[in-house]
């Protein structure tokens, strides 16, 4: 009769690995337990009262949401509650709309599970203006997200980059410019045509407020850091044409950075997951774990709120058209890890020197 010896060293490592994978990794990827590595006291803030009879535009900015998980649904429900309480005209999706490889067609079941049913809530019956992230480009399937615009009442992506306007009142409007930053930041394809388009559209704009949004950051203190091609190609246009804010995701955190030459940089990439982040020299506010950003814009003021995973306002910031200090980019270096591109087109991390 065969004898079996009890040798825990043979199976114990595998059991421990399985335990860690089942218990701890899901929590990490779901966006629980992330932290700000060097937390700072939240600056004092106020939420200004609305002015009776004044026009406003209300919108949410959120990225990196396309997981189809309970965490994504939780954020959706928090958005719905905020919309019910404080109003909502539309949502800006800041890329990585469908993990991990985008959608495979306009009939992909992910449209139902990660978008249509996910945001099928009473006060989220508004347009969702989407931009593309790096995951949306996997396997060259990004075009399906453009094509789906013709099949959905809610999903809006008429082109891989586009612009739209929203009236604030009879004589003021806010104009949005959606970028496909993957083409600019991480691919070998010619990325000058999109920059040319952006310059032409910004030059034509007569809007009171101009907001550019996309997936990759220009500046960031998060895991990815500054995106050098965005700094080189997009930043000069934002400053030249007096864009008021650039909104993005990619970093799975929330950041508000000090304005550079009048441009505010806002990151809101915690629509379903999160990762660690940091405060830096030019940080106004930083947070992580689930949440989103909500905005209220009047002809005179731009008001931003950052909400956490319980729906609480963790920070709010308001600025006026004429109240932004225009500090030069050169005066603010260095900050953000950044990335560079080698001669072979491969993205390489720099050392942790902060160059903005």
HELIX and SHEET records of a PDB file:
HELIX    1   1 UNK A    8  UNK A   20  1                                  13    
HELIX    2   2 UNK A   21  UNK A   25  3                                   5    
HELIX    3   3 UNK A   26  UNK A   29  1                                   4    
HELIX    4   4 UNK A   70  UNK A   86  1                                  17    
HELIX    5   5 UNK A  110  UNK A  111  1                                   2    
HELIX    6   6 UNK A  112  UNK A  116  3                                   5    
HELIX    7   7 UNK A  122  UNK A  124  5                                   3    
HELIX    8   8 UNK A  135  UNK A  140  5                                   6    
HELIX    9   9 UNK A  143  UNK A  147  1                                   5    
HELIX   10  10 UNK A  148  UNK A  150  5                                   3    
HELIX   11  11 UNK A  181  UNK A  185  1                                   5    
HELIX   12  12 UNK A  192  UNK A  204  1                                  13    
HELIX   13  13 UNK A  228  UNK A  229  1                                   2    
HELIX   14  14 UNK A  230  UNK A  234  3                                   5    
HELIX   15  15 UNK A  235  UNK A  240  1                                   6    
HELIX   16  16 UNK A  329  UNK A  332  1                                   4    
SHEET    1   A 7 UNK A 155  UNK A 156  0                                        
SHEET    2   A 7 UNK A 127  UNK A 130  1                                        
SHEET    3   A 7 UNK A  90  UNK A  93  1                                        
SHEET    4   A 7 UNK A  57  UNK A  62  1                                        
SHEET    5   A 7 UNK A 292  UNK A 297 -1                                        
SHEET    6   A 7 UNK A 301  UNK A 307 -1                                        
SHEET    7   A 7 UNK A 313  UNK A 320 -1                                        
SHEET    1   B 7 UNK A 162  UNK A 169  0                                        
SHEET    2   B 7 UNK A 172  UNK A 178 -1                                        
SHEET    3   B 7 UNK A 209  UNK A 213  1                                        
SHEET    4   B 7 UNK A 245  UNK A 248  1                                        
SHEET    5   B 7 UNK A 263  UNK A 268  1                                        
SHEET    6   B 7 UNK A 254  UNK A 260 -1                                        
SHEET    7   B 7 UNK A 283  UNK A 287 -1                                        
SHEET    1   C 2 UNK A 339  UNK A 341  0                                        
SHEET    2   C 2 UNK A 347  UNK A 349 -1                                        
END                                                                             
